[in-house]
Amino acid sequence: MARKRKDILILADSTPGHARSRLAADLDILYPDRVAKIDFTATRTTAASLAPYACVITEVGNGANLPRLNYRSVTAYARQGGQVMSCLFEYAENRGLRLSKTHVLDRVRPAMQIDVECDVTRGFAAGDRVWWFGCIENTADTRYENQMHQRQVMGVRESDRVRILATSNLNHAAVMIEEKVGKGRIVALDMLSPGRPYFNSHGATNKYLFLANMLGSGVRHGKHYRKRLSYDEFVDAMADLARAYPDLTLQNEGPCSDGRDMWSFSLGDEAKPTLYVGASIHGWEWENSYGILRLAEVLAEKPDVEGLDTSRLHFKLMPIQNPWGHDHFTRQNARGVDLNRNFDCAWEDLPQVQDVATPWDYNYQGARPASERETRIIQGIVERHRPVCVIDFHTADYGLVRPYRGDQALVDAIQANVKARLKDRFLCQRPSSGPFQQVNMDYISKPAGPRPYLIDYAAREGAAAAFVIEMSGNRDDVHALVMNVDTVVEICLAATQECLVGAIMNS
Ligand SMILES: [Zn+2]
């Protein structure tokens, strides 16, 4: 096998400390075998020595080392077509601008407001805000949100060559700048302050997203949503989408456990093989619902997305399968039942984890099979449409849970497709203080069950590929939504692609 060329260069100083090693360690996870490191205090760079790299990242950890960074060589590299991501300090110093570092002691969380929609800010709309700050080293920032800091550059003059991509919510100074230099460019962005993307960090979750966008491997279908919507607001958003795209039909599926109606999208000819996608059956696993909302938009806007003939399929999408739990941030529905233990499939065989099972127990399965309205509505959809593929999105960790029966080769093909799509895209810490890893679907379970889960019920009713996707989530804010949304859409497109080439379509 040919050895991959290292095409990303980090130019950093040898300051003992956390920042440089942290950045290098993260990039080694995100772009395995692609990252070269040069200590600019020991090795003088020239435009020619930088030329082989596709991207150069500069990071001066110790201000005293600044004179030893040959910024002229970095600029000359850009002029010849190079892509540079430069931290704000050295950019400001080399352009005669003033660096500002703001410490926030309380109440205001530092953010960047996106001002320009371009390749680097892909996934965000002008006016969107994303948290962007540093905190105490090696500490989850949620614990020390009274000690945050953010760097900005003051006095940037915009021109044909220079534009401010994002500004600070604290002082309106520039947080992200793009300077076109010859055939290339320098994007100035602080990679020093934000820490590692801790599982539920605010300031650092999207730290590598803009770099990935610059490299062309970042956001493809993801989108930021500005706030976590209530169920009723979410249904309004679904209705707005259905109004904008006449092919997208909003359907009332009837009342759930709190009396409110459940709503789904239908897209395409119902006589065609159905792909059912649902999320938030455990109500607090809410993020993926936005991915399904986005999927509906992508499919309605471009039925031939990626050259796929999606008109050969019928899509049934239920972004929120547990409205009450979604609103109240619970696993269960309004009656304390874990809906994904309530399906009429081997219900009697579910092991009891409590001596006397009662509502609100973690996995409380209900008084009898399909005792819950939500369960019966979803079972009814499965009965009516007999989907070939069922994807049930959850959040816990990363992984794919196989159905107990069905076309395992098709499930394998979908997983392989998902893995290829997600490779070298996003970095995240696994939940519960686990290691940092790429956001992927490398893990797949062995067939087990049947169990009173939606996927096993669907598999028993003939779905060729019914599976659970576990993603990270249950966060307290929308700061990770671009990543979740992008990943959900990729996974659904992978399933669509494999269903279209699979034997199902020809049988
Ligand atoms: Zn779940």
Boltz pocket constraint, residues with backbone or C-beta under 6 A from the ligand:
constraints:
  - pocket:
      binder: B
      contacts: [[A, 282], [A, 285], [A, 393], [A, 394], [A, 395]]
      max_distance: 6.0
